[in-house]
Amino acid sequence: MKPRIFFLDIDGPITNAGCFGIFKDASETRSIMSTSAIGFLNLLCDETGAKIVTNSSHSYHDVAERTLKEDLIRWNLKRLHFYDNWRTTFGLEGVGGNERMRAINTWLKNTGEHDWVCFDDVRFIEGGRLVHVSFDDRITHRDMVAAFEILTGVEHPSMILARP
């Protein structure tokens, strides 16, 4: 079995519209992140064995000398869920839709073959491996289940309710 990866954009999937109602610079400072979305990521990684790789312009934007990885851990994303090579090159060479997929392809080329799913609020690829997340809503239960099904090929109505 190939290793599993969740490529993660930040604005939209983790810092959604409601976060800006708490602090208008939520994205720039990463001072507010959706703990619900982070909880769903923790559940997904626990259930699938997948690791997180960020695919975000935030990946190379340190805040008060903290990396994006450190901020996600501060908001309770489990450290063990990060891949060692935890970020793509997205943001270093631009931030357009084509750059998102190019960064994923470069990461895969340099790191090896993986089964993967991407959480993003931009439709930069059609269907397949993208879970298109609403900027308004962040990663939801429905998104979590969709990612689980894409990554495992197993239909699962609710990972939370199906636990013994």
MODELLER restraints for C-alpha pairs under 7 A, 6 or more apart:
rsr = mdl.restraints
at = mdl.atoms
rsr.add(forms.Gaussian(group=physical.xy_distance, feature=features.Distance(at['CA:2:A'], at['CA:113:A']), mean=6.83, stdev=0.5))
rsr.add(forms.Gaussian(group=physical.xy_distance, feature=features.Distance(at['CA:2:A'], at['CA:114:A']), mean=5.23, stdev=0.5))
rsr.add(forms.Gaussian(group=physical.xy_distance, feature=features.Distance(at['CA:2:A'], at['CA:115:A']), mean=6.00, stdev=0.5))
rsr.add(forms.Gaussian(group=physical.xy_distance, feature=features.Distance(at['CA:3:A'], at['CA:50:A']), mean=6.99, stdev=0.5))
rsr.add(forms.Gaussian(group=physical.xy_distance, feature=features.Distance(at['CA:3:A'], at['CA:114:A']), mean=5.09, stdev=0.5))
rsr.add(forms.Gaussian(group=physical.xy_distance, feature=features.Distance(at['CA:3:A'], at['CA:115:A']), mean=6.20, stdev=0.5))
rsr.add(forms.Gaussian(group=physical.xy_distance, feature=features.Distance(at['CA:4:A'], at['CA:49:A']), mean=6.84, stdev=0.5))
rsr.add(forms.Gaussian(group=physical.xy_distance, feature=features.Distance(at['CA:4:A'], at['CA:50:A']), mean=4.39, stdev=0.5))
rsr.add(forms.Gaussian(group=physical.xy_distance, feature=features.Distance(at['CA:4:A'], at['CA:51:A']), mean=6.35, stdev=0.5))
rsr.add(forms.Gaussian(group=physical.xy_distance, feature=features.Distance(at['CA:4:A'], at['CA:114:A']), mean=5.59, stdev=0.5))
rsr.add(forms.Gaussian(group=physical.xy_distance, feature=features.Distance(at['CA:4:A'], at['CA:115:A']), mean=4.79, stdev=0.5))
rsr.add(forms.Gaussian(group=physical.xy_distance, feature=features.Distance(at['CA:4:A'], at['CA:116:A']), mean=5.58, stdev=0.5))
rsr.add(forms.Gaussian(group=physical.xy_distance, feature=features.Distance(at['CA:5:A'], at['CA:50:A']), mean=5.01, stdev=0.5))
rsr.add(forms.Gaussian(group=physical.xy_distance, feature=features.Distance(at['CA:5:A'], at['CA:51:A']), mean=4.92, stdev=0.5))
rsr.add(forms.Gaussian(group=physical.xy_distance, feature=features.Distance(at['CA:5:A'], at['CA:52:A']), mean=5.83, stdev=0.5))
rsr.add(forms.Gaussian(group=physical.xy_distance, feature=features.Distance(at['CA:5:A'], at['CA:53:A']), mean=6.80, stdev=0.5))
rsr.add(forms.Gaussian(group=physical.xy_distance, feature=features.Distance(at['CA:5:A'], at['CA:114:A']), mean=6.69, stdev=0.5))
rsr.add(forms.Gaussian(group=physical.xy_distance, feature=features.Distance(at['CA:5:A'], at['CA:115:A']), mean=6.30, stdev=0.5))
rsr.add(forms.Gaussian(group=physical.xy_distance, feature=features.Distance(at['CA:5:A'], at['CA:116:A']), mean=4.63, stdev=0.5))
rsr.add(forms.Gaussian(group=physical.xy_distance, feature=features.Distance(at['CA:5:A'], at['CA:117:A']), mean=6.52, stdev=0.5))
rsr.add(forms.Gaussian(group=physical.xy_distance, feature=features.Distance(at['CA:6:A'], at['CA:50:A']), mean=6.58, stdev=0.5))
rsr.add(forms.Gaussian(group=physical.xy_distance, feature=features.Distance(at['CA:6:A'], at['CA:51:A']), mean=6.11, stdev=0.5))
rsr.add(forms.Gaussian(group=physical.xy_distance, feature=features.Distance(at['CA:6:A'], at['CA:52:A']), mean=4.93, stdev=0.5))
rsr.add(forms.Gaussian(group=physical.xy_distance, feature=features.Distance(at['CA:6:A'], at['CA:53:A']), mean=6.14, stdev=0.5))
rsr.add(forms.Gaussian(group=physical.xy_distance, feature=features.Distance(at['CA:6:A'], at['CA:116:A']), mean=5.73, stdev=0.5))
rsr.add(forms.Gaussian(group=physical.xy_distance, feature=features.Distance(at['CA:6:A'], at['CA:117:A']), mean=5.07, stdev=0.5))
rsr.add(forms.Gaussian(group=physical.xy_distance, feature=features.Distance(at['CA:6:A'], at['CA:118:A']), mean=5.60, stdev=0.5))
rsr.add(forms.Gaussian(group=physical.xy_distance, feature=features.Distance(at['CA:7:A'], at['CA:52:A']), mean=6.10, stdev=0.5))
rsr.add(forms.Gaussian(group=physical.xy_distance, feature=features.Distance(at['CA:7:A'], at['CA:53:A']), mean=4.90, stdev=0.5))
rsr.add(forms.Gaussian(group=physical.xy_distance, feature=features.Distance(at['CA:7:A'], at['CA:54:A']), mean=5.49, stdev=0.5))
rsr.add(forms.Gaussian(group=physical.xy_distance, feature=features.Distance(at['CA:7:A'], at['CA:55:A']), mean=5.76, stdev=0.5))
rsr.add(forms.Gaussian(group=physical.xy_distance, feature=features.Distance(at['CA:7:A'], at['CA:117:A']), mean=6.19, stdev=0.5))
rsr.add(forms.Gaussian(group=physical.xy_distance, feature=features.Distance(at['CA:7:A'], at['CA:118:A']), mean=4.46, stdev=0.5))
rsr.add(forms.Gaussian(group=physical.xy_distance, feature=features.Distance(at['CA:7:A'], at['CA:119:A']), mean=6.24, stdev=0.5))
rsr.add(forms.Gaussian(group=physical.xy_distance, feature=features.Distance(at['CA:8:A'], at['CA:52:A']), mean=6.85, stdev=0.5))
rsr.add(forms.Gaussian(group=physical.xy_distance, feature=features.Distance(at['CA:8:A'], at['CA:53:A']), mean=6.13, stdev=0.5))
rsr.add(forms.Gaussian(group=physical.xy_distance, feature=features.Distance(at['CA:8:A'], at['CA:54:A']), mean=4.58, stdev=0.5))
rsr.add(forms.Gaussian(group=physical.xy_distance, feature=features.Distance(at['CA:8:A'], at['CA:55:A']), mean=5.29, stdev=0.5))
rsr.add(forms.Gaussian(group=physical.xy_distance, feature=features.Distance(at['CA:8:A'], at['CA:118:A']), mean=5.95, stdev=0.5))
rsr.add(forms.Gaussian(group=physical.xy_distance, feature=features.Distance(at['CA:8:A'], at['CA:119:A']), mean=5.14, stdev=0.5))
rsr.add(forms.Gaussian(group=physical.xy_distance, feature=features.Distance(at['CA:8:A'], at['CA:120:A']), mean=6.67, stdev=0.5))
rsr.add(forms.Gaussian(group=physical.xy_distance, feature=features.Distance(at['CA:9:A'], at['CA:54:A']), mean=6.08, stdev=0.5))
rsr.add(forms.Gaussian(group=physical.xy_distance, feature=features.Distance(at['CA:9:A'], at['CA:55:A']), mean=5.11, stdev=0.5))
rsr.add(forms.Gaussian(group=physical.xy_distance, feature=features.Distance(at['CA:9:A'], at['CA:56:A']), mean=4.76, stdev=0.5))
rsr.add(forms.Gaussian(group=physical.xy_distance, feature=features.Distance(at['CA:9:A'], at['CA:119:A']), mean=6.05, stdev=0.5))
rsr.add(forms.Gaussian(group=physical.xy_distance, feature=features.Distance(at['CA:9:A'], at['CA:120:A']), mean=5.17, stdev=0.5))
rsr.add(forms.Gaussian(group=physical.xy_distance, feature=features.Distance(at['CA:10:A'], at['CA:56:A']), mean=6.00, stdev=0.5))
rsr.add(forms.Gaussian(group=physical.xy_distance, feature=features.Distance(at['CA:11:A'], at['CA:27:A']), mean=6.73, stdev=0.5))
rsr.add(forms.Gaussian(group=physical.xy_distance, feature=features.Distance(at['CA:12:A'], at['CA:121:A']), mean=5.50, stdev=0.5))
rsr.add(forms.Gaussian(group=physical.xy_distance, feature=features.Distance(at['CA:12:A'], at['CA:133:A']), mean=6.73, stdev=0.5))
rsr.add(forms.Gaussian(group=physical.xy_distance, feature=features.Distance(at['CA:12:A'], at['CA:134:A']), mean=6.37, stdev=0.5))
rsr.add(forms.Gaussian(group=physical.xy_distance, feature=features.Distance(at['CA:12:A'], at['CA:135:A']), mean=3.92, stdev=0.5))
rsr.add(forms.Gaussian(group=physical.xy_distance, feature=features.Distance(at['CA:12:A'], at['CA:136:A']), mean=6.94, stdev=0.5))
rsr.add(forms.Gaussian(group=physical.xy_distance, feature=features.Distance(at['CA:12:A'], at['CA:138:A']), mean=5.41, stdev=0.5))
rsr.add(forms.Gaussian(group=physical.xy_distance, feature=features.Distance(at['CA:13:A'], at['CA:119:A']), mean=6.56, stdev=0.5))
rsr.add(forms.Gaussian(group=physical.xy_distance, feature=features.Distance(at['CA:13:A'], at['CA:120:A']), mean=6.22, stdev=0.5))
rsr.add(forms.Gaussian(group=physical.xy_distance, feature=features.Distance(at['CA:13:A'], at['CA:121:A']), mean=6.61, stdev=0.5))
rsr.add(forms.Gaussian(group=physical.xy_distance, feature=features.Distance(at['CA:13:A'], at['CA:133:A']), mean=5.89, stdev=0.5))
rsr.add(forms.Gaussian(group=physical.xy_distance, feature=features.Distance(at['CA:13:A'], at['CA:135:A']), mean=6.65, stdev=0.5))
rsr.add(forms.Gaussian(group=physical.xy_distance, feature=features.Distance(at['CA:13:A'], at['CA:138:A']), mean=4.27, stdev=0.5))
rsr.add(forms.Gaussian(group=physical.xy_distance, feature=features.Distance(at['CA:13:A'], at['CA:139:A']), mean=4.95, stdev=0.5))
rsr.add(forms.Gaussian(group=physical.xy_distance, feature=features.Distance(at['CA:14:A'], at['CA:33:A']), mean=5.70, stdev=0.5))
rsr.add(forms.Gaussian(group=physical.xy_distance, feature=features.Distance(at['CA:14:A'], at['CA:34:A']), mean=5.37, stdev=0.5))
rsr.add(forms.Gaussian(group=physical.xy_distance, feature=features.Distance(at['CA:14:A'], at['CA:37:A']), mean=5.90, stdev=0.5))
rsr.add(forms.Gaussian(group=physical.xy_distance, feature=features.Distance(at['CA:14:A'], at['CA:138:A']), mean=5.69, stdev=0.5))
rsr.add(forms.Gaussian(group=physical.xy_distance, feature=features.Distance(at['CA:14:A'], at['CA:139:A']), mean=6.77, stdev=0.5))
rsr.add(forms.Gaussian(group=physical.xy_distance, feature=features.Distance(at['CA:15:A'], at['CA:27:A']), mean=6.44, stdev=0.5))
rsr.add(forms.Gaussian(group=physical.xy_distance, feature=features.Distance(at['CA:15:A'], at['CA:32:A']), mean=6.88, stdev=0.5))
rsr.add(forms.Gaussian(group=physical.xy_distance, feature=features.Distance(at['CA:15:A'], at['CA:33:A']), mean=4.97, stdev=0.5))
rsr.add(forms.Gaussian(group=physical.xy_distance, feature=features.Distance(at['CA:15:A'], at['CA:34:A']), mean=6.00, stdev=0.5))
rsr.add(forms.Gaussian(group=physical.xy_distance, feature=features.Distance(at['CA:15:A'], at['CA:138:A']), mean=6.95, stdev=0.5))
rsr.add(forms.Gaussian(group=physical.xy_distance, feature=features.Distance(at['CA:16:A'], at['CA:135:A']), mean=5.26, stdev=0.5))
rsr.add(forms.Gaussian(group=physical.xy_distance, feature=features.Distance(at['CA:16:A'], at['CA:136:A']), mean=5.63, stdev=0.5))
rsr.add(forms.Gaussian(group=physical.xy_distance, feature=features.Distance(at['CA:16:A'], at['CA:137:A']), mean=6.26, stdev=0.5))
rsr.add(forms.Gaussian(group=physical.xy_distance, feature=features.Distance(at['CA:16:A'], at['CA:138:A']), mean=5.17, stdev=0.5))
rsr.add(forms.Gaussian(group=physical.xy_distance, feature=features.Distance(at['CA:17:A'], at['CA:135:A']), mean=6.03, stdev=0.5))
rsr.add(forms.Gaussian(group=physical.xy_distance, feature=features.Distance(at['CA:17:A'], at['CA:136:A']), mean=4.82, stdev=0.5))
rsr.add(forms.Gaussian(group=physical.xy_distance, feature=features.Distance(at['CA:18:A'], at['CA:136:A']), mean=6.93, stdev=0.5))
rsr.add(forms.Gaussian(group=physical.xy_distance, feature=features.Distance(at['CA:19:A'], at['CA:26:A']), mean=6.23, stdev=0.5))
rsr.add(forms.Gaussian(group=physical.xy_distance, feature=features.Distance(at['CA:19:A'], at['CA:32:A']), mean=5.90, stdev=0.5))
rsr.add(forms.Gaussian(group=physical.xy_distance, feature=features.Distance(at['CA:19:A'], at['CA:33:A']), mean=6.72, stdev=0.5))
rsr.add(forms.Gaussian(group=physical.xy_distance, feature=features.Distance(at['CA:20:A'], at['CA:26:A']), mean=5.60, stdev=0.5))
rsr.add(forms.Gaussian(group=physical.xy_distance, feature=features.Distance(at['CA:26:A'], at['CA:32:A']), mean=5.35, stdev=0.5))
rsr.add(forms.Gaussian(group=physical.xy_distance, feature=features.Distance(at['CA:29:A'], at['CA:63:A']), mean=6.25, stdev=0.5))
rsr.add(forms.Gaussian(group=physical.xy_distance, feature=features.Distance(at['CA:33:A'], at['CA:75:A']), mean=6.80, stdev=0.5))
rsr.add(forms.Gaussian(group=physical.xy_distance, feature=features.Distance(at['CA:35:A'], at['CA:75:A']), mean=6.57, stdev=0.5))
rsr.add(forms.Gaussian(group=physical.xy_distance, feature=features.Distance(at['CA:37:A'], at['CA:138:A']), mean=6.27, stdev=0.5))
rsr.add(forms.Gaussian(group=physical.xy_distance, feature=features.Distance(at['CA:37:A'], at['CA:139:A']), mean=4.85, stdev=0.5))
rsr.add(forms.Gaussian(group=physical.xy_distance, feature=features.Distance(at['CA:37:A'], at['CA:140:A']), mean=6.47, stdev=0.5))
rsr.add(forms.Gaussian(group=physical.xy_distance, feature=features.Distance(at['CA:38:A'], at['CA:76:A']), mean=6.92, stdev=0.5))
rsr.add(forms.Gaussian(group=physical.xy_distance, feature=features.Distance(at['CA:38:A'], at['CA:77:A']), mean=5.69, stdev=0.5))
rsr.add(forms.Gaussian(group=physical.xy_distance, feature=features.Distance(at['CA:40:A'], at['CA:141:A']), mean=7.00, stdev=0.5))
rsr.add(forms.Gaussian(group=physical.xy_distance, feature=features.Distance(at['CA:40:A'], at['CA:144:A']), mean=6.22, stdev=0.5))
rsr.add(forms.Gaussian(group=physical.xy_distance, feature=features.Distance(at['CA:42:A'], at['CA:77:A']), mean=6.30, stdev=0.5))
rsr.add(forms.Gaussian(group=physical.xy_distance, feature=features.Distance(at['CA:42:A'], at['CA:78:A']), mean=6.66, stdev=0.5))
rsr.add(forms.Gaussian(group=physical.xy_distance, feature=features.Distance(at['CA:44:A'], at['CA:144:A']), mean=6.86, stdev=0.5))
rsr.add(forms.Gaussian(group=physical.xy_distance, feature=features.Distance(at['CA:44:A'], at['CA:148:A']), mean=6.81, stdev=0.5))
rsr.add(forms.Gaussian(group=physical.xy_distance, feature=features.Distance(at['CA:45:A'], at['CA:51:A']), mean=6.30, stdev=0.5))
rsr.add(forms.Gaussian(group=physical.xy_distance, feature=features.Distance(at['CA:45:A'], at['CA:81:A']), mean=6.37, stdev=0.5))
rsr.add(forms.Gaussian(group=physical.xy_distance, feature=features.Distance(at['CA:51:A'], at['CA:81:A']), mean=4.91, stdev=0.5))
rsr.add(forms.Gaussian(group=physical.xy_distance, feature=features.Distance(at['CA:51:A'], at['CA:82:A']), mean=5.13, stdev=0.5))
rsr.add(forms.Gaussian(group=physical.xy_distance, feature=features.Distance(at['CA:51:A'], at['CA:83:A']), mean=5.14, stdev=0.5))
rsr.add(forms.Gaussian(group=physical.xy_distance, feature=features.Distance(at['CA:52:A'], at['CA:81:A']), mean=5.88, stdev=0.5))
rsr.add(forms.Gaussian(group=physical.xy_distance, feature=features.Distance(at['CA:52:A'], at['CA:82:A']), mean=4.65, stdev=0.5))
rsr.add(forms.Gaussian(group=physical.xy_distance, feature=features.Distance(at['CA:52:A'], at['CA:83:A']), mean=5.65, stdev=0.5))
rsr.add(forms.Gaussian(group=physical.xy_distance, feature=features.Distance(at['CA:52:A'], at['CA:86:A']), mean=6.64, stdev=0.5))
rsr.add(forms.Gaussian(group=physical.xy_distance, feature=features.Distance(at['CA:53:A'], at['CA:82:A']), mean=6.51, stdev=0.5))
rsr.add(forms.Gaussian(group=physical.xy_distance, feature=features.Distance(at['CA:53:A'], at['CA:83:A']), mean=6.06, stdev=0.5))
rsr.add(forms.Gaussian(group=physical.xy_distance, feature=features.Distance(at['CA:53:A'], at['CA:86:A']), mean=4.45, stdev=0.5))
rsr.add(forms.Gaussian(group=physical.xy_distance, feature=features.Distance(at['CA:53:A'], at['CA:87:A']), mean=4.98, stdev=0.5))
rsr.add(forms.Gaussian(group=physical.xy_distance, feature=features.Distance(at['CA:53:A'], at['CA:88:A']), mean=6.91, stdev=0.5))
rsr.add(forms.Gaussian(group=physical.xy_distance, feature=features.Distance(at['CA:54:A'], at['CA:86:A']), mean=6.16, stdev=0.5))
rsr.add(forms.Gaussian(group=physical.xy_distance, feature=features.Distance(at['CA:54:A'], at['CA:87:A']), mean=4.59, stdev=0.5))
rsr.add(forms.Gaussian(group=physical.xy_distance, feature=features.Distance(at['CA:54:A'], at['CA:88:A']), mean=6.30, stdev=0.5))
rsr.add(forms.Gaussian(group=physical.xy_distance, feature=features.Distance(at['CA:55:A'], at['CA:87:A']), mean=6.10, stdev=0.5))
rsr.add(forms.Gaussian(group=physical.xy_distance, feature=features.Distance(at['CA:55:A'], at['CA:88:A']), mean=5.37, stdev=0.5))
rsr.add(forms.Gaussian(group=physical.xy_distance, feature=features.Distance(at['CA:55:A'], at['CA:90:A']), mean=5.69, stdev=0.5))
rsr.add(forms.Gaussian(group=physical.xy_distance, feature=features.Distance(at['CA:56:A'], at['CA:90:A']), mean=5.83, stdev=0.5))
rsr.add(forms.Gaussian(group=physical.xy_distance, feature=features.Distance(at['CA:56:A'], at['CA:91:A']), mean=6.46, stdev=0.5))
rsr.add(forms.Gaussian(group=physical.xy_distance, feature=features.Distance(at['CA:57:A'], at['CA:90:A']), mean=5.99, stdev=0.5))
rsr.add(forms.Gaussian(group=physical.xy_distance, feature=features.Distance(at['CA:57:A'], at['CA:91:A']), mean=4.21, stdev=0.5))
rsr.add(forms.Gaussian(group=physical.xy_distance, feature=features.Distance(at['CA:57:A'], at['CA:95:A']), mean=6.75, stdev=0.5))
rsr.add(forms.Gaussian(group=physical.xy_distance, feature=features.Distance(at['CA:58:A'], at['CA:68:A']), mean=6.38, stdev=0.5))
rsr.add(forms.Gaussian(group=physical.xy_distance, feature=features.Distance(at['CA:59:A'], at['CA:68:A']), mean=5.68, stdev=0.5))
rsr.add(forms.Gaussian(group=physical.xy_distance, feature=features.Distance(at['CA:59:A'], at['CA:87:A']), mean=6.23, stdev=0.5))
rsr.add(forms.Gaussian(group=physical.xy_distance, feature=features.Distance(at['CA:62:A'], at['CA:68:A']), mean=6.60, stdev=0.5))
rsr.add(forms.Gaussian(group=physical.xy_distance, feature=features.Distance(at['CA:73:A'], at['CA:79:A']), mean=6.00, stdev=0.5))
rsr.add(forms.Gaussian(group=physical.xy_distance, feature=features.Distance(at['CA:88:A'], at['CA:103:A']), mean=5.59, stdev=0.5))
rsr.add(forms.Gaussian(group=physical.xy_distance, feature=features.Distance(at['CA:88:A'], at['CA:104:A']), mean=6.31, stdev=0.5))
rsr.add(forms.Gaussian(group=physical.xy_distance, feature=features.Distance(at['CA:88:A'], at['CA:107:A']), mean=5.69, stdev=0.5))
rsr.add(forms.Gaussian(group=physical.xy_distance, feature=features.Distance(at['CA:89:A'], at['CA:103:A']), mean=5.26, stdev=0.5))
rsr.add(forms.Gaussian(group=physical.xy_distance, feature=features.Distance(at['CA:90:A'], at['CA:99:A']), mean=6.41, stdev=0.5))
rsr.add(forms.Gaussian(group=physical.xy_distance, feature=features.Distance(at['CA:90:A'], at['CA:100:A']), mean=5.94, stdev=0.5))
rsr.add(forms.Gaussian(group=physical.xy_distance, feature=features.Distance(at['CA:90:A'], at['CA:103:A']), mean=5.18, stdev=0.5))
rsr.add(forms.Gaussian(group=physical.xy_distance, feature=features.Distance(at['CA:97:A'], at['CA:124:A']), mean=5.01, stdev=0.5))
rsr.add(forms.Gaussian(group=physical.xy_distance, feature=features.Distance(at['CA:98:A'], at['CA:124:A']), mean=6.77, stdev=0.5))
rsr.add(forms.Gaussian(group=physical.xy_distance, feature=features.Distance(at['CA:115:A'], at['CA:151:A']), mean=6.64, stdev=0.5))
rsr.add(forms.Gaussian(group=physical.xy_distance, feature=features.Distance(at['CA:116:A'], at['CA:129:A']), mean=6.72, stdev=0.5))
rsr.add(forms.Gaussian(group=physical.xy_distance, feature=features.Distance(at['CA:116:A'], at['CA:151:A']), mean=6.38, stdev=0.5))
rsr.add(forms.Gaussian(group=physical.xy_distance, feature=features.Distance(at['CA:117:A'], at['CA:129:A']), mean=4.72, stdev=0.5))
rsr.add(forms.Gaussian(group=physical.xy_distance, feature=features.Distance(at['CA:117:A'], at['CA:130:A']), mean=5.88, stdev=0.5))
rsr.add(forms.Gaussian(group=physical.xy_distance, feature=features.Distance(at['CA:117:A'], at['CA:147:A']), mean=6.43, stdev=0.5))
rsr.add(forms.Gaussian(group=physical.xy_distance, feature=features.Distance(at['CA:117:A'], at['CA:151:A']), mean=6.45, stdev=0.5))
rsr.add(forms.Gaussian(group=physical.xy_distance, feature=features.Distance(at['CA:118:A'], at['CA:129:A']), mean=6.13, stdev=0.5))
rsr.add(forms.Gaussian(group=physical.xy_distance, feature=features.Distance(at['CA:118:A'], at['CA:130:A']), mean=4.91, stdev=0.5))
rsr.add(forms.Gaussian(group=physical.xy_distance, feature=features.Distance(at['CA:118:A'], at['CA:131:A']), mean=6.02, stdev=0.5))
rsr.add(forms.Gaussian(group=physical.xy_distance, feature=features.Distance(at['CA:119:A'], at['CA:130:A']), mean=6.23, stdev=0.5))
rsr.add(forms.Gaussian(group=physical.xy_distance, feature=features.Distance(at['CA:119:A'], at['CA:131:A']), mean=5.07, stdev=0.5))
rsr.add(forms.Gaussian(group=physical.xy_distance, feature=features.Distance(at['CA:119:A'], at['CA:132:A']), mean=6.24, stdev=0.5))
rsr.add(forms.Gaussian(group=physical.xy_distance, feature=features.Distance(at['CA:119:A'], at['CA:133:A']), mean=6.43, stdev=0.5))
rsr.add(forms.Gaussian(group=physical.xy_distance, feature=features.Distance(at['CA:120:A'], at['CA:131:A']), mean=6.62, stdev=0.5))
rsr.add(forms.Gaussian(group=physical.xy_distance, feature=features.Distance(at['CA:120:A'], at['CA:132:A']), mean=5.46, stdev=0.5))
rsr.add(forms.Gaussian(group=physical.xy_distance, feature=features.Distance(at['CA:120:A'], at['CA:133:A']), mean=5.62, stdev=0.5))
rsr.add(forms.Gaussian(group=physical.xy_distance, feature=features.Distance(at['CA:121:A'], at['CA:132:A']), mean=5.42, stdev=0.5))
rsr.add(forms.Gaussian(group=physical.xy_distance, feature=features.Distance(at['CA:121:A'], at['CA:133:A']), mean=4.68, stdev=0.5))
rsr.add(forms.Gaussian(group=physical.xy_distance, feature=features.Distance(at['CA:121:A'], at['CA:134:A']), mean=5.65, stdev=0.5))
rsr.add(forms.Gaussian(group=physical.xy_distance, feature=features.Distance(at['CA:121:A'], at['CA:135:A']), mean=5.81, stdev=0.5))
rsr.add(forms.Gaussian(group=physical.xy_distance, feature=features.Distance(at['CA:122:A'], at['CA:132:A']), mean=6.83, stdev=0.5))
rsr.add(forms.Gaussian(group=physical.xy_distance, feature=features.Distance(at['CA:123:A'], at['CA:132:A']), mean=6.40, stdev=0.5))
rsr.add(forms.Gaussian(group=physical.xy_distance, feature=features.Distance(at['CA:129:A'], at['CA:150:A']), mean=6.66, stdev=0.5))
rsr.add(forms.Gaussian(group=physical.xy_distance, feature=features.Distance(at['CA:131:A'], at['CA:143:A']), mean=6.44, stdev=0.5))
rsr.add(forms.Gaussian(group=physical.xy_distance, feature=features.Distance(at['CA:131:A'], at['CA:146:A']), mean=6.93, stdev=0.5))
rsr.add(forms.Gaussian(group=physical.xy_distance, feature=features.Distance(at['CA:131:A'], at['CA:147:A']), mean=6.41, stdev=0.5))
rsr.add(forms.Gaussian(group=physical.xy_distance, feature=features.Distance(at['CA:133:A'], at['CA:139:A']), mean=6.03, stdev=0.5))
rsr.add(forms.Gaussian(group=physical.xy_distance, feature=features.Distance(at['CA:133:A'], at['CA:143:A']), mean=7.00, stdev=0.5))
rsr.add(forms.Gaussian(group=physical.xy_distance, feature=features.Distance(at['CA:145:A'], at['CA:156:A']), mean=6.53, stdev=0.5))
rsr.add(forms.Gaussian(group=physical.xy_distance, feature=features.Distance(at['CA:145:A'], at['CA:157:A']), mean=6.87, stdev=0.5))
rsr.add(forms.Gaussian(group=physical.xy_distance, feature=features.Distance(at['CA:145:A'], at['CA:158:A']), mean=6.46, stdev=0.5))
rsr.add(forms.Gaussian(group=physical.xy_distance, feature=features.Distance(at['CA:149:A'], at['CA:155:A']), mean=5.40, stdev=0.5))
rsr.add(forms.Gaussian(group=physical.xy_distance, feature=features.Distance(at['CA:149:A'], at['CA:156:A']), mean=6.60, stdev=0.5))
